[in-house]
Amino acid sequence: MKRPRRHFLRLAAGAAALPAISRFAWGQSYPSRPVRIIVGFAAGGPNDILARLIGQWLSQRLGQQFVVENRPGAGSNIATDAVVRAPPDGYTLLLVGTPNAINATLYDNLNFNFIRDIAPVVSLFRGALVLLVHPSVPAKTLPEFIAYVKANPGKLSYGSGGVGGITHMTPELFKQEAGGLDILHVPYRGVTPALADLLGGQVQVVFVNPTPSIGQIRSGRLRALATTTATRSEAMPDIPTIGEFVPGYEASSIFGLGAPKNTPAEIVDRLNKGINAALLDLRFKAQLANLDGTVLGGSPADFGKLIAEETEKWRKVIRLANIKPE
C-alpha cells in the first residue's frame, strides 16, 4: 500500500532535521566532563594567571571543571601541537597568545599550521608593554631617546626575555618604524634577568609588562618613556604611547582562546558566549586590570581576523630583521 505523499515529505523533513537537532543538543549538553585549558608557559606568569581566571569563571558558569594544564617549551609550540592533535570535541582548549602569531613565521619546521589547525573561540584582551631605560641614558622623552640613538648608533643595548618573544619583537618593530635604529639585542632566559641587568646598567633598554616595574619607575631607578599599545596604559596614564611620536606604531600581547579545528560550531559558540559574559562582568574585569590589559571579546570571526593581522605584522618584522630561533 502506498503511503500518502504528505506523510513521506514529513518523514524526509524530520530526517533532514535530525543532524541539526543533534548538533544543537550537543552544544546544549556541553560540557559533560572536565575540560583542559593548555597553556604553553610555566605556572605563575600572565598566561597561566589568565587561563586560571577564565577556567574559574567557565567552571562556575558551565557546571564542569575547566582545568589548566601547563606545557611549557619551544615558545608555546609544544602546547599548541598537543591541542592540534586533540579530538575536536571541546574538551581540550588552547590559551592563544602573540607567540602563536610570531611562531608561524619564526619556525620553519612546525608540525602544524596555526591559522589552519586552531579554531578561534574568542579574544580576551590586549596587554601593553612599556619602554624602560636606565637612568644613565640621557633622554627624558621618547623623541630625545630616538635622537640620541640615531646620534650614537650601536652604543645602547636592549635586553629581552629570549629570541622571538614579545619582549624581543616589540623593540624590533620599534627600531624599524622609528627609522632603522641601531640598538644591540641581548637575549636572556626570561624577562626577570633582563630587568635585573637593566637595573644594574648592563643593558640600557627593556620592553616589558608594566606591572612588575611600576615600583622601580616610581622610585626613579628606571625611566618609562612610552608604552606600546595604541592607547595609554590604565596603570600608567601619564606615560605617552610610542604611536604618539612614531605614527602607526602599535604592539601588544594578544590573548584569546582556541580549540582544535573542526570543533563543533555549537560548542565554540557556547564557549564564546560564556567568555564574553565574563568580559562584561565588573569583578572579572577588575581581575584582568591587574594584568594591565584592555578587554577585547567579540565573535570567533573577530578573533580569527585579529590572529591573521598579528601573524602578518610579525611576519614582516621577522623577515626584515632576519630573526632566527635559538
Steps between C-alpha positions, in 0.01 A plus 500: 500500500638841404559749775351845442745749350443740790608231749815429299593868490457527877735203550758650264485837673538334838803303385663813360447680830660226710866610452415859589305392808785268599757778461283737702461243775877438495564868553239524775635195687861621483699463718411168659849438644809705596665717234873566469643842416855444374748780572836513323682667788590419860270560795499843659538717191233715333396221262445260788321759715265594216421135420414432865272805516318386186488140623349603832232710331405229249494235774245704693296593194495169309495258793816299426862546603725685255848387602819682401782279374841662452715365215789745468768475236596604146333838531156340557528265200483188719167609646362599160599168346322314783177689433526458124522122551217486754148382404288791375238455770546815708672324790850622413547874454804721441584831661600683184751783510728719294771227500273293275486784247877546520587130481304456177790677323787453746502119474529331161442141611180506706275195481194720476368814337367711786243698301373189323510252789371706794141626498466846659252514788531851643755776556554587866714807533791701368789571739739794484876505535703797617832628364733533800847652504774512761546848656845520339330548162494879444146511363191606691249458215453262211596758233819572696569125521455451125728794429764368743498152342533646152794711615663201674433191285588173669577662835187376682380144553159364590423187696218257423353185647630297207519487120158517337310601811279807525772690693728440200252569221355826634837682509586360157178647362583826675852507351357447151217753522705769675735523204732200528646550847821316588457345848670171586278210609606300806274197557451352849327190628197689618402859566603499868878478435464759222338739748770425756771596252306811400497607865875431515570691179636199306230570239340840457157418355225242562142467372297327770154462654440810717380323815830360637687824430267764646690508830836561331345770279350685796826478694697641207715190458358460150352751258186426299500676164193353324258211478446283194122484458288738294347654813666591828533243777246522781778412742715793379271755333766774515737303278448570126473230238772440242237565234467860618850560359541213250176507300344159445705318762301248706615182669349298779451160654182345360317233698206283403360149499520244221391142432599226255368556147165333427381556857120524463382856448239455774773430756712791379194723526423382854856575611500833318181615671625386841827691470338811355275502807811487718655795318192707585507406868638783714674272748664299224608818318657622824703179519619550142599856584775355720655361179485848342292390205228651283196271479417382147232231458289459186419215264723210393529672162622818671773303676595320179545835326713630788722190489551539126592868540748426780657215304556727200640782716762279663579322172619831357711580807664156504579507129640854504715441810596146385414356842570130554396282795762401756 
